[in-house]
């Protein structure tokens, strides 16, 4: 019995060691190379195929300097206005979300852009305390090893922006038939407005709810001023 326990203990220690090496190594690697695909992209494709549907997968990596600053600003003001200031976590937003959830209100979850990037690139979409714990771990690693510009670049290239549409370039081409570099403020706000549920909402021919979000995002973009990184 003792021998089995020792074997199990050694297995756990080795597994933790391998995980730490692999996780830190992958974060460092993606500091420099484009992320070719994410777990969510694979999951969505499998879901479509399992339903007998054609797998829709549109994704084209673009460096940050080939993505309009309008879109960068639009997602920051709509998703994480303290992105440039915090170290991966907005504790006031988390506290507000927790209090709202306790009261039964349907409000935003409080995840920062760094947290969303960690989830999109390294984890699975389903919510659980286990996934949230891994999300916090990868968020910390990303903030340590990546610059804010790199975090935003990966976020804009990996986030779901429509049914089978991933990243800024694919979204710009899909919704407005133009490259991401040439998105106007209104077009950028239109894309950012659908991020809470990109498979349900539309950037063009939008519902009244999305139109209200567009207007709010455009106002916030005006208040935010120039996009400056530390």
BELNORRA-V806190 format. One record per pair of residues at least 6 apart in sequence whose C-alpha atoms are under 7 Angstrom apart, sorted by the first residue. I is the first residue (numbers start at 0). J is the second residue. Records with the same first field share a line. If there is no record, write none. Layout:
I->J + J
//
This chain:
26->140 + 141
27->144
30->145 + 149
33->60
37->119 + 120
38->120 + 122 + 123
39->119 + 123 + 124
44->54 + 55
47->53 + 54
48->54
55->163
56->163 + 164
57->163 + 164 + 165 + 169
58->164 + 165 + 166 + 169
59->168 + 169
60->156
61->156 + 168
62->152
63->152
65->179 + 180
66->179 + 180
67->179 + 180 + 181 + 182
69->182 + 183 + 184 + 187
70->187
72->220 + 226
73->187 + 188 + 191 + 216 + 220
74->191
75->82
76->216 + 219 + 220
77->191 + 216
78->111 + 112
79->111 + 112
82->111 + 112
83->147 + 228
86->142
87->111 + 113 + 114 + 138 + 139 + 142
88->111
89->111
92->109
93->109
96->106 + 107 + 108 + 109
99->106
113->138 + 150
114->134 + 138
116->154
117->134 + 137 + 138
118->124 + 134
119->157 + 158
147->228
155->166 + 167
156->165 + 166 + 167
157->165 + 166
158->165 + 166
159->165 + 166 + 197
160->166 + 170 + 190 + 194 + 197
161->197 + 198
162->197 + 198
164->170
167->179
168->178 + 179
171->177 + 178 + 179
172->178
174->202 + 203
188->213 + 216 + 217
189->202 + 213
190->202
192->209 + 212 + 213
193->200 + 201 + 202 + 209
//
